[in-house]
Amino acid sequence: MKVNWYKVLQFGAVFVGGMIGGIGRYEVGLWVNSNSLLATTVVNIVGCFLLTFNIYGLDLVIDLPNWLILGFGTGVVGAFTTFSTFALLVVQQMQQPLVATGFLILNLVGGFFTALLGYGAARLMDRGKRVW
């Protein structure tokens, strides 16, 4: 069987990125109560900014290899943000409909606007690519 080393590199980048993102999520959980609505909101909103900034910003300035973008986006940001925790917290808060609705809206609208901020920050960096 022939080994596709580029696929191994991609897998390794996602694996290492996932470890970094998971540690980051754990650290936010130590800073803010890990099972709280606030901790999940913080990581989701920061993650929206980071992912958008990474995709549109860093790639505009530096010609990054695809495996590195994959490692940061899928690995770091994917492990840092926690959609399953977000969904679970919405369901758990259904006994308090206003809290559940507010949490849902804050994450969706806040995530959208921080993604726009990430895109805007990326556009400010658009001064031509440098090869990495």
N, C-alpha and C positions, 0 to 999 in steps of 0.2 A: 504494500500500500504506500503510495506516494504522499508525503506530508506537504500540505499547503501552508507554508510558513507565514504567508500574509494573514491567513485566517487565524493562525496561532497567535500572531502579533495582535490582531483585533481582539481576540478572546482575552489575551493577557491584559490589554489596555482596559477593557470593560471590567475585568476582575480586579485589577489594582484600583481603578477609578471607583468601583463599588465599595472597596474597603475604605477608601478616603471619604466618600460620601456617607457611608454608614457611620464612620467615626464622627464626622461632622454633625450628623443627626443626633448621635448619642450625646455629643457635647452641648448641643442646643437643649436637649432634654435635661441635662444637668443644670444648665443656666436657668431654664424655665421648666416648671413641672412637666415631665416628659409625656404624660398622658393628657395634658391640658389642651384646650382649644387654642390657646395662645401659641404654644409650641408648634402645633401643626400649621397654624396660620403663618407663623414666622418662616418656617422652612418652605412652605408652598410659595409664599410671595418672593422670598429671596431666590428660590429655585427658578421661578419664572423669569426674573431679571437675569440671572446667571446664564440660563439656557439661551435666551434671546441674544444677550450680549455676546456669548460665545459663538453662536451660529452666524450672527451678522457682523459682529465687531472684530473679533480676533481674526476671523477668516478674511475680512476686508483689509486688514493691516499686514498680516503675516500669512503667507501661503502654507498653512498647516497641513500636515499629512492627514488623510481621512481617518486613519486608525487613532490618531490623537484626538480628533474631534469626536469620534465615536466613544473613546474612553472617557472624555470629559462629559459629554452630553448624556449618553446612556449609563455610563458607570457612575461618575461623581454625582451629577444632578439627579439621575434616576434613583440612586440609593439615598440621597439626601432628602428628596421630597418623598412623601409617603401618601400616595393616592388611596391605598387600602385603609390606612389609618384615618384619613380624611372622611372616607365613606362610612367607616365604622362609627366615627364620632357624630356624624350627621344622624345616623340611625339611632344611636344612643340618646341623642338629644331630642328625639321626636316626642317625648313626653312633655317637653317644653318647646312648643312649636315656634315661638318667637326667637328663642335662642338658636334652634336648629336652622331656621330660615336666615337669621342674621349671620350665622357662621357660614352658611352656604353662600350667601350673597357676598360677604366680605372676601371669602377666598376666591370666588369666581371673578368678581369685579376687580378686587385688589390684584389678583394674578394677571388679569388682562392689562391693567394700567401699568404694572411694573414690567410686563413684557414690552409694552410700548416705550417705557423709559429705557429699557435695555436696548431696544432698537434705536431710539434717539441717541443714546450714548454711543452706540456703535457707528451711527452715521456721522457723528462728530469726529470719529477716528478715521473716517474714510479719506485717507490721503495717499492712497496707492499701496499696493502690496510689496512686501519685502519677502524674499525667499527665505524660508526657515532653514 
